[in-house]
Every structure is written in C-alpha cells, then in structure tokens.
Amino acid sequence: MTNLSSFSQDYPKAGDAAVNGLFGGLVAGVGMAIALVTTGLVTGSSGASTLARFDPSNSSQALTGTLAHLAVSGTYGLIFGLIWSTATRLMRMHPSLRQTILAGGGYGLMLWLAAHFVLLPGTQSPMRELAIWQFLSAHLVYGLLLGWRVGRSGQQDLSI
C-alpha cells in the first residue's frame, strides 16, 4: 500500500492537471492569436479581420472571434492536460520539459489535421480562407506553447 500512496503523490491529481491544461491552453491561445495576427498582417489582412474569422456567428466581430478562440484554446488545453497527465501516470514516467513541449507540438499538429481535414471542410467558416501555412504554423505555436506551459506547471507540482 505504501507504493500506491507514494505513486499517487508523485503525480498531479486529475483536477490539477485539468486546471494546468486550461491555463496552458489560454496562454497558448494568446500566442496562437499573436501568430495568426502577425502572419495575417504579412498577407495583407488586418488583425481585426483575422480574429473576426473565429466568430462562430459569422457576423465578423473581432472581439467575439477572439473570445471564442480563447474558449476553444482553453478547452483543448484542458483536454491535453488530462491526456498528458494520464499518459505519464500510466507509463510511470516523469517527462522532461522538452518531452512535454514535443508532445504539445504533436498535439497542435493533431488539432490542425482535425480542423483542416475533418471539421472545416463541410462548413462555410471564414477560417477556411486562412492560408494553409498560416493555419498550420499557428497550431504548431499553440501546441509548443501549451506543452511548455503544462511542462513548467508539472515540474512545479513535482517539487512540492
């Protein structure tokens, strides 16, 4: 029984992992929005018009698009936090910050694949008008920042 209790103390609880993922997703969502606005400016779109593409009501409101983007970013971050925590617990590993960042990058790539090939093709979403390189690079920024934030939170949890 001692092994089980020490095992449980070495890993964050599901609620802590979810909260770390949620906050990581919000931080990564801000980074992703900055990447999207920056690449949008390079392609000749204003920051407001780029963010307005994320407005789910298609009324092209930049604030609504930004808030919707952050809500989705936080939700996907929460999911990553739970998946990563569960996976590391099941494999009984304590990943390095580098491993968590790489896992986050893979997660960002997976989200882009799902969005590009599954979620957006059958819709009239203005997000479909984003250049493929712009959408892909923004998802990679999201994933890498998410992995960095979750990895940093996990390191802090282990030191307590």
C-alpha angles and dihedrals in degrees: 000000000000091000092055094051093048089046091053093049093053093063131056117253118253092256092052091047090050093050092046089051092047093053091041089053091052092050091046090046090057089049091049091050090051090050091049094048092046094049089042090056089051090054093046101261122127119241091245093052091048093052092043088065087073093059103118092206091059089230089124098236111159094205093050091046091050094049092046090049092051092047091053091043091053092047093050089046091053090052091049091049092054095044094047093046092048093046094050091046093050092047090044092229135138103214122213121239088255092055091049092049090051091048089051090051090052090049091051090051090049090051090051092050091050093047096043100043105025115020106036106036095076095044137079091228116150087224087079088070092065114106112258092238090050094051093043096048091048090053091049090051088050094050096045093048091046091052091047093050095044091045092052091048091049092052090052091049092054093053094057 
